[in-house]
């Protein structure tokens, strides 16, 4: 697909725990044979050692070869370089991060914006913020939307039943939410709204998936003690998560800030109804029938949750959501990246 025979990939993110940015690298490497991963030893991949490897050792190993840094950070001194910036949350909402992390990323990305040949963002929202914050020309920034893996699709009754049995949900009606102590995901407001709804007394359930956040990066958050009617399934595989989405009354994701919002796209790709924030990139990636609300408004979240249980979904609405989400394609993203690399990187 690419005319460029060899592009090195700053693959430090591949050594870390699974996350949305890691998925971008995996999906594009699978589709673009010109991409050659280069990563530090696992023991030197994270924290200060990871940044030292990225700023000092990576440019030496890369030499004059073209380089793609897919996870917001990258070597400032390497000029033959494209960086993908997923968001500027560390600048826009620094209080949700540790002070050292926010300061370093604000400084490093500002320098990167000046030194790299091109910046890719994962949404038009983030593109706008990059241009506003760093004062770069709009021609230097391209928004390439993320895709959805094949696992996130409509599921059979048998697949849904199997997942519900596996995680002890049974046949109670339920909604899905995201679990994380990263406070910008707003799990605390979600669980507060759930408790105020009193739906647990009626047999309904809130199913939370995900893992705790990296406390060296994010400011701490604490879930409330009242967890009645809440089932925590933790980090689960994509097929199981897709089945939970497909069988749910809806997915509630009142995040304060997202550079893209992949969970929303993945849930809607399974036909699931969406309740999410009216901030950042989330309106941009949500299906047209999504309920968009102020994530600080606990009463609005509670009312939206009650609406999901009180109002039946329709087959046609599910089909429409799935169709809308087809614009989020890894094949399309790979084609756009390939063309960009050929245009801006020198062999």
RODO-2510 file (C-alpha; in nm, 4 decimals, decimal comma):
residues 347
     n   res          X          Y          Z
     1     x     0,0000     0,0000     0,0000
     2     x     0,2821     0,2395     0,0891
     3     x     0,5500     0,3641    -0,1484
     4     x     0,7836     0,4175     0,1473
     5     x     0,9813     0,0928     0,1932
     6     x     1,0582     0,1231     0,5638
     7     x     0,9099     0,3447     0,8330
     8     x     1,0200     0,2858     1,1893
     9     x     0,7484     0,2874     1,4553
    10     x     0,8141     0,4186     1,8037
    11     x     0,6558     0,1131     1,9662
    12     x     0,7085     0,1919     2,3335
    13     x     0,3302     0,1794     2,3796
    14     x     0,3273    -0,1874     2,2723
    15     x     0,5180    -0,2826     2,5881
    16     x     0,2505    -0,1324     2,8130
    17     x    -0,0862    -0,2677     2,9272
    18     x    -0,3652    -0,2818     2,6737
    19     x    -0,5222     0,0542     2,5942
    20     x    -0,6742     0,2425     2,3033
    21     x    -0,3449     0,3881     2,1848
    22     x    -0,1824     0,0457     2,1805
    23     x    -0,4664    -0,0805     1,9630
    24     x    -0,3952     0,1873     1,7015
    25     x    -0,0378     0,0612     1,6594
    26     x    -0,1417    -0,3037     1,6452
    27     x    -0,4110    -0,2452     1,3849
    28     x    -0,1958    -0,0308     1,1550
    29     x     0,1142    -0,2523     1,1747
    30     x    -0,1083    -0,5420     1,0724
    31     x    -0,2187    -0,3525     0,7609
    32     x     0,0949    -0,1624     0,6571
    33     x     0,3969    -0,3848     0,5823
    34     x     0,6221    -0,0790     0,5562
    35     x     0,5938    -0,0208     0,9334
    36     x     0,8827    -0,1637     1,1377
    37     x     0,8351    -0,1605     1,5178
    38     x     1,1222    -0,0520     1,7394
    39     x     1,0707    -0,0764     2,1157
    40     x     1,2760    -0,0578     2,4374
    41     x     1,3244    -0,3530     2,6737
    42     x     1,0134    -0,3920     2,8897
    43     x     1,2058    -0,2874     3,2027
    44     x     1,2920     0,0453     3,0374
    45     x     0,9603     0,1124     2,8667
    46     x     0,7617     0,3092     3,1239
    47     x     0,8074     0,6114     3,3443
    48     x     1,1272     0,8176     3,3374
    49     x     1,3308     0,5371     3,1797
    50     x     1,0809     0,5116     2,8963
    51     x     1,1096     0,8821     2,8195
    52     x     1,4908     0,8671     2,8351
    53     x     1,4863     0,5810     2,5832
    54     x     1,2453     0,7739     2,3631
    55     x     1,4372     1,1029     2,3672
    56     x     1,7971     0,9742     2,3599
    57     x     1,8278     0,6148     2,2418
    58     x     1,5444     0,6004     1,9876
    59     x     1,6723     0,8849     1,7636
    60     x     2,0195     0,7279     1,7623
    61     x     1,8772     0,3917     1,6526
    62     x     1,6464     0,5547     1,3997
    63     x     1,9247     0,7524     1,2328
    64     x     1,7863     0,9244     0,9247
    65     x     1,5064     0,6720     0,8775
    66     x     1,1485     0,8034     0,8736
    67     x     0,9755     0,7566     1,2080
    68     x     0,6147     0,7440     1,3263
    69     x     0,5396     0,8014     1,6950
    70     x     0,1800     0,6808     1,7474
    71     x     0,1200     0,7647     2,1126
    72     x     0,1437     1,1461     2,1579
    73     x     0,5071     1,1444     2,2772
    74     x     0,8211     1,1059     2,0668
    75     x     1,1829     1,2167     2,0198
    76     x     1,1999     1,5928     1,9827
    77     x     1,5352     1,5867     1,8009
    78     x     1,4246     1,3518     1,5206
    79     x     1,3033     1,5648     1,2308
    80     x     1,1955     1,3008     0,9760
    81     x     0,9028     1,2274     1,1975
    82     x     0,5218     1,2056     1,2167
    83     x     0,3542     1,2035     1,5583
    84     x    -0,0037     1,1046     1,6408
    85     x    -0,1477     1,3133     1,9233
    86     x    -0,4526     1,1493     2,0759
    87     x    -0,5534     1,4391     2,2996
    88     x    -0,4257     1,7371     2,4954
    89     x    -0,5948     1,6438     2,8214
    90     x    -0,2730     1,7058     3,0165
    91     x    -0,3001     2,0692     2,9014
    92     x    -0,6779     2,1172     2,8969
    93     x    -0,7526     1,9447     3,2288
    94     x    -0,4129     1,9156     3,4066
    95     x    -0,5752     1,8717     3,7484
    96     x    -0,6724     1,5163     3,6470
    97     x    -0,3053     1,4194     3,6149
    98     x    -0,0034     1,4164     3,8384
    99     x     0,1726     1,7542     3,8229
   100     x     0,4985     1,6082     3,6923
   101     x     0,3219     1,4189     3,4111
   102     x     0,1173     1,7213     3,3014
   103     x     0,4200     1,9546     3,3022
   104     x     0,6409     1,7149     3,1062
   105     x     0,3804     1,6330     2,8423
   106     x     0,2843     1,9982     2,7936
   107     x     0,6483     2,0915     2,7368
   108     x     0,7365     1,7894     2,5234
   109     x     0,4332     1,8085     2,2919
   110     x     0,4858     2,1810     2,2396
   111     x     0,8413     2,1099     2,1211
   112     x     0,7238     1,8157     1,9094
   113     x     0,4624     2,0285     1,7369
   114     x     0,7418     2,2550     1,6125
   115     x     0,9952     1,9845     1,5198
   116     x     0,7949     1,7098     1,3460
   117     x     0,7025     1,7088     0,9790
   118     x     0,3359     1,6386     1,0467
   119     x     0,0865     1,5814     1,3279
   120     x    -0,1980     1,3318     1,3109
   121     x    -0,4935     1,3573     1,5482
   122     x    -0,7680     1,1017     1,6084
   123     x    -1,0583     1,3474     1,5931
   124     x    -1,1435     1,6904     1,4584
   125     x    -1,1820     1,8072     1,8170
   126     x    -0,8178     1,7243     1,8950
   127     x    -0,7035     1,8723     1,5627
   128     x    -0,8690     2,2016     1,6581
   129     x    -0,7050     2,1976     2,0022
   130     x    -0,3580     2,1217     1,8590
   131     x    -0,3854     2,4143     1,6166
   132     x    -0,5147     2,6480     1,8890
   133     x    -0,2641     2,5481     2,1531
   134     x     0,0566     2,5173     1,9516
   135     x    -0,0142     2,7756     1,6825
   136     x     0,0747     2,5388     1,3987
   137     x    -0,0643     2,5794     1,0495
   138     x    -0,3767     2,3757     0,9802
   139     x    -0,2004     2,2130     0,6830
   140     x     0,0426     2,0509     0,9274
   141     x    -0,2350     1,8625     1,1109
   142     x    -0,4516     1,5807     0,9742
   143     x    -0,7386     1,4121     1,1579
   144     x    -0,7560     1,0372     1,0905
   145     x    -1,0404     0,8685     1,2763
   146     x    -0,9827     0,5374     1,4514
   147     x    -1,1465     0,2107     1,3539
   148     x    -1,3365    -0,0731     1,5179
   149     x    -1,2084    -0,4294     1,5439
   150     x    -1,4322    -0,7060     1,4000
   151     x    -1,5135    -0,8355     1,7494
   152     x    -1,7434    -0,5384     1,8067
   153     x    -2,0509    -0,6417     1,6103
   154     x    -2,4030    -0,7608     1,6787
   155     x    -2,4109    -1,0887     1,8728
   156     x    -2,6441    -1,3871     1,8775
   157     x    -2,8796    -1,4619     2,1651
   158     x    -2,6628    -1,7612     2,2542
   159     x    -2,3441    -1,5531     2,2704
   160     x    -2,5122    -1,2935     2,4904
   161     x    -2,6574    -1,5568     2,7229
   162     x    -2,3173    -1,7236     2,7582
   163     x    -2,1495    -1,3954     2,8547
   164     x    -2,4231    -1,3060     3,1037
   165     x    -2,3863    -1,6467     3,2672
   166     x    -2,0063    -1,6248     3,2740
   167     x    -2,0086    -1,2937     3,4617
   168     x    -2,2975    -1,3735     3,6943
   169     x    -2,5385    -1,1215     3,5443
   170     x    -2,8130    -1,3712     3,4735
   171     x    -3,1345    -1,2527     3,3120
   172     x    -3,1665    -0,9167     3,4917
   173     x    -3,1844    -0,6067     3,2699
   174     x    -2,8587    -0,4106     3,2848
   175     x    -2,6568    -0,1218     3,1501
   176     x    -2,2811    -0,1149     3,0913
   177     x    -2,0374     0,1430     3,2288
   178     x    -1,6623     0,1950     3,2367
   179     x    -1,4666     0,1256     3,5558
   180     x    -1,1535     0,3235     3,6262
   181     x    -1,0000     0,5403     3,8931
   182     x    -0,8916     0,7833     3,6202
   183     x    -1,1278     1,0601     3,7397
   184     x    -1,1896     1,2116     3,3965
   185     x    -1,3820     0,8934     3,3026
   186     x    -1,6326     1,0047     3,5674
   187     x    -1,7110     0,6610     3,7087
   188     x    -1,7870     0,8234     4,0441
   189     x    -2,0709     1,0376     3,9016
   190     x    -2,2024     0,7338     3,7172
   191     x    -2,2205     0,5243     4,0334
   192     x    -2,3723     0,8153     4,2292
   193     x    -2,6424     0,8535     3,9637
   194     x    -2,7006     0,4792     3,9722
   195     x    -2,7459     0,4823     4,3493
   196     x    -2,9905     0,7743     4,3281
   197     x    -3,1958     0,5961     4,0615
   198     x    -3,2899     0,3129     4,3042
   199     x    -3,3039     0,0776     4,0033
   200     x    -3,1089    -0,1869     4,1930
   201     x    -3,4181    -0,2385     4,4126
   202     x    -3,6129    -0,3179     4,0952
   203     x    -3,3653    -0,5877     3,9926
   204     x    -3,1669    -0,3857     3,7383
   205     x    -2,7892    -0,3982     3,7249
   206     x    -2,4981    -0,1711     3,6354
   207     x    -2,2135    -0,3775     3,4853
   208     x    -1,8723    -0,2105     3,5023
   209     x    -1,5754    -0,3260     3,2935
   210     x    -1,2141    -0,2065     3,2885
   211     x    -0,9161    -0,1796     3,5178
   212     x    -0,7880     0,0766     3,7659
   213     x    -0,5879     0,3650     3,6220
   214     x    -0,2139     0,4217     3,6495
   215     x    -0,1824     0,6271     3,9663
   216     x     0,1575     0,7683     3,8595
   217     x    -0,0226     0,9386     3,5709
   218     x    -0,3693     1,0235     3,6963
   219     x    -0,4839     1,2052     4,0058
   220     x    -0,6467     0,9612     4,2430
   221     x    -1,0165     0,8885     4,2405
   222     x    -1,2223     0,6825     4,4849
   223     x    -1,5430     0,4967     4,4169
   224     x    -1,8295     0,5351     4,6658
   225     x    -1,8985     0,2648     4,9207
   226     x    -2,2574     0,2110     4,8047
   227     x    -2,2201    -0,0416     4,5219
   228     x    -2,5685    -0,1967     4,5377
   229     x    -2,6718    -0,3576     4,2091
   230     x    -2,3276    -0,3080     4,0585
   231     x    -2,1399    -0,5980     3,9022
   232     x    -1,7697    -0,5484     3,8328
   233     x    -1,6329    -0,7748     3,5577
   234     x    -1,2900    -0,6116     3,5331
   235     x    -1,0757    -0,6241     3,2196
   236     x    -1,2394    -0,8659     2,9762
   237     x    -1,1721    -0,9758     2,6193
   238     x    -1,3300    -0,7972     2,3232
   239     x    -1,5709    -1,0792     2,2335
   240     x    -1,7145    -1,0919     2,5850
   241     x    -1,7408    -0,7127     2,6029
   242     x    -1,9176    -0,7045     2,2660
   243     x    -2,1701    -0,9593     2,3924
   244     x    -2,2324    -0,7475     2,7039
   245     x    -2,2857    -0,4388     2,4871
   246     x    -2,5210    -0,6284     2,2551
   247     x    -2,7402    -0,7464     2,5429
   248     x    -2,7446    -0,4215     2,7412
   249     x    -3,0143    -0,1565     2,7718
   250     x    -2,7378     0,0908     2,6921
   251     x    -2,3801     0,2045     2,7521
   252     x    -2,3375     0,5030     2,9867
   253     x    -2,0069     0,6877     2,9501
   254     x    -2,0226     1,0394     3,1025
   255     x    -1,6529     1,1129     3,0509
   256     x    -1,5290     1,4650     3,1072
   257     x    -1,2728     1,4504     2,8279
   258     x    -1,1837     1,2193     2,5381
   259     x    -0,9542     1,2656     2,2414
   260     x    -1,1672     1,0154     2,0506
   261     x    -1,3959     0,7970     2,2642
   262     x    -1,3352     0,4443     2,1339
   263     x    -1,5652     0,2731     2,3881
   264     x    -1,8609     0,4711     2,2502
   265     x    -1,7864     0,3643     1,8932
   266     x    -1,7316     0,0020     1,9953
   267     x    -2,0564    -0,0130     2,1927
   268     x    -2,2609     0,1495     1,9153
   269     x    -2,1044    -0,0909     1,6635
   270     x    -2,2721    -0,3687     1,8614
   271     x    -2,6052    -0,1862     1,8286
   272     x    -2,5993    -0,0558     2,1852
   273     x    -2,7705     0,2707     2,2844
   274     x    -2,5357     0,5443     2,4025
   275     x    -2,5487     0,7927     2,6881
   276     x    -2,2387     1,0091     2,6949
   277     x    -2,0952     1,3543     2,7525
   278     x    -2,1624     1,6618     2,5412
   279     x    -1,7968     1,7639     2,5799
   280     x    -1,4720     1,7160     2,3835
   281     x    -1,4790     1,4622     2,0965
   282     x    -1,7731     1,2562     2,2220
   283     x    -2,0513     1,4279     2,0218
   284     x    -1,8331     1,3829     1,7119
   285     x    -1,8111     1,0032     1,7424
   286     x    -2,1545     0,9253     1,8897
   287     x    -2,4486     0,7852     1,6895
   288     x    -2,7188     1,0361     1,6005
   289     x    -2,9637     0,9039     1,8611
   290     x    -2,7158     0,9224     2,1502
   291     x    -2,8205     1,1030     2,4673
   292     x    -2,5613     1,3782     2,5205
   293     x    -2,5492     1,5398     2,8623
   294     x    -2,3488     1,7520     3,1020
   295     x    -2,1207     1,4990     3,2765
   296     x    -2,1246     1,7056     3,5964
   297     x    -2,5038     1,6768     3,6251
   298     x    -2,5778     1,3706     3,8366
   299     x    -2,9540     1,4177     3,7955
   300     x    -2,9221     1,4222     3,4155
   301     x    -2,7214     1,0984     3,4248
   302     x    -2,9792     0,9419     3,6569
   303     x    -3,2669     1,0461     3,4288
   304     x    -3,0864     0,9093     3,1230
   305     x    -3,0270     0,5766     3,2986
   306     x    -3,3947     0,5522     3,3929
   307     x    -3,4886     0,6332     3,0313
   308     x    -3,2813     0,3401     2,9060
   309     x    -3,4711     0,0957     3,1278
   310     x    -3,8127     0,2539     3,0725
   311     x    -3,7968     0,2898     2,6928
   312     x    -3,7578    -0,0215     2,4752
   313     x    -3,4991    -0,0092     2,2007
   314     x    -3,6004    -0,0994     1,8436
   315     x    -3,4438    -0,3276     1,5868
   316     x    -3,4300    -0,0481     1,3295
   317     x    -3,2557     0,1871     1,5728
   318     x    -2,9915    -0,0783     1,6430
   319     x    -2,9319    -0,1321     1,2716
   320     x    -2,9008     0,2436     1,2171
   321     x    -2,6362     0,2756     1,4892
   322     x    -2,4339    -0,0086     1,3429
   323     x    -2,4493     0,1504     0,9966
   324     x    -2,3395     0,4885     1,1316
   325     x    -2,0344     0,3351     1,2966
   326     x    -1,9075     0,1810     0,9716
   327     x    -1,7282     0,5080     0,8959
   328     x    -1,4827     0,4132     1,1720
   329     x    -1,2682     0,1675     0,9765
   330     x    -0,9114     0,0491     1,0394
   331     x    -0,8729    -0,0222     0,6671
   332     x    -0,9693     0,3363     0,5893
   333     x    -0,7358     0,4669     0,8590
   334     x    -0,4488     0,2552     0,7206
   335     x    -0,5051     0,3940     0,3703
   336     x    -0,5030     0,7513     0,5010
   337     x    -0,1867     0,6936     0,7062
   338     x    -0,0126     0,5306     0,4092
   339     x    -0,0856     0,8270     0,1838
   340     x     0,0245     1,0717     0,4505
   341     x     0,3533     0,8910     0,5129
   342     x     0,4287     0,8909     0,1396
   343     x     0,3599     1,2643     0,1200
   344     x     0,5493     1,3921     0,4228
   345     x     0,8273     1,1465     0,5130
   346     x     1,1524     1,1218     0,3173
   347     x     1,3087     0,7784     0,2578
***
